[in-house]
Amino acid sequence: MTKRKIINDPVYDGFLSVDDPVILQVIDHPWFQRQRRIKQLGLTYLVYPGAMHTRFSHMLGALNLMKRALEVLKQKGVEITDEECRGAKLAILLHDIGHGPFSHTSERVLVDVPHEEITLLMMQRINEEMRGALDIAIAIFSNTYHKHFLHQLVSSQLDMDRLDYLGRDSFFTGVSEGIVGTDRIISMLNVHDDELVVDEKGIYSVEKFIISRRLMYWQVYMHKTVIAADQVLLNILRRARDLNISTFNFPLSTFDLDRFAELDDDDIMVAIKHWQHSDDEILSSLCRNLVNRRLPAIRFGSTPFEGVECDYFHGTGELHNRSYDFNDREIKVRYKDGRCLPISEASDQLDRHFLEKQVTKYYHYYPKKV
């Protein structure tokens, strides 16, 4: 009998069902189970206490949306084989497996390798263990498969990854700006000339999706206190590296995939709690500040901060927020008469000027007592 697993997911108000033995085998893999110990939003829980959800739940949620999207496309007459369905599901299931501790935060100091490259390395290793069961999934993930629209479901400006994390992050932070019409968008998906498109009736849902993503960046992902906490974590890791006491560095020239795959949020936090008692006053002070949530003050400006002496407690940086990328393939809207127009032309709300606008903010963080 085929094994079937039922998983509760509060975001979708019900159950996620998985009955494919290959997918179940991947979920049970130690590298996938590691995602239970990596928070989706890093240190954002220091601002939004509910933001304790993990990469594991996000990856399963994205799998659920992929399953629904494939069903919609097949019902609309798009030819997708069972093997391709499995490949697309595996590609979205594993799309984030290469993330390090605290997700994007650690990429800037622990690892010289982008998480997308680590993801591919991990997929290839798992594929070897499973004797080629992930061949199609890897081709779809790498955008080398001949049906391009399957890759767009995994990675594009309107993919199952973004649809899940917007709704999931909104749910667990309590920030309503991220709520989008996921069901509506998925039901409006279609394929035209091997390209993922949205049927005309879904245009308003896509407009809301783009605006919601922009708002969530300022409200959650680039919240000033989250940025301040990230800087403390980064400076802790840099100081430990400078003191030559950190075992968490993964240079590109000697990248150790197996050792990296053992690392998660818990390892970093245990080290930080231990370093609170370091003889190095800078390191111990930084660690105590993070553990006890004594975070630096931070201020934003429209121009770079000059004359700031940067050290482990003071620094400057900049943030960029663009909700739409014209360098990527545009979201297309398909009309009943067969025409396909990019959203920048089809929408009467989101013209090109709005979509290509990039907001840049500069910040300066410093101890609150200063």
Salt bridges, closest charged atoms under 4 A:
ASP9 OD2 - ARG168 NH2 2.80
ASP20 OD2 - ARG86 NE 2.91
ASP28 OD1 - LYS5 NZ 3.54
ASP82 OD1 - LYS74 NZ 3.89
GLU84 OE1 - LYS147 NZ 2.87
ASP96 OD2 - ARG55 NH1 2.53
ASP96 OD2 - HIS58 NE2 3.33
ASP96 OD2 - HIS95 NE2 3.15
ASP96 OD1 - HIS99 NE2 3.48
GLU107 OE2 - HIS99 ND1 3.69
GLU107 OE2 - HIS104 ND1 3.47
GLU107 OE2 - HIS115 ND1 2.75
GLU116 OE2 - HIS115 NE2 3.40
GLU129 OE1 - HIS29 NE2 2.86
ASP161 OD1 - HIS58 NE2 2.80
ASP161 OD1 - HIS95 NE2 3.09
ASP164 OD2 - HIS58 ND1 2.69
ASP164 OD2 - ARG168 NE 2.92
ASP169 OD1 - HIS53 NE2 2.76
ASP183 OD1 - ARG68 NH2 1.88
ASP193 OD2 - HIS192 NE2 3.30
GLU195 OE2 - ARG329 NE 3.89
GLU195 OE2 - LYS332 NZ 3.44
ASP199 OD2 - LYS76 NZ 2.87
ASP242 OD1 - ARG241 NE 3.99
ASP258 OD1 - ARG125 NH1 3.03
ASP264 OD2 - ARG37 NE 2.55
ASP280 OD1 - ARG239 NH2 2.74
GLU281 OE2 - ARG288 NH2 3.25
ASP311 OD1 - HIS314 ND1 3.00
GLU318 OE2 - HIS320 NE2 2.81
ASP337 OD2 - ARG339 NE 2.78
GLU356 OE1 - ARG352 NE 3.45
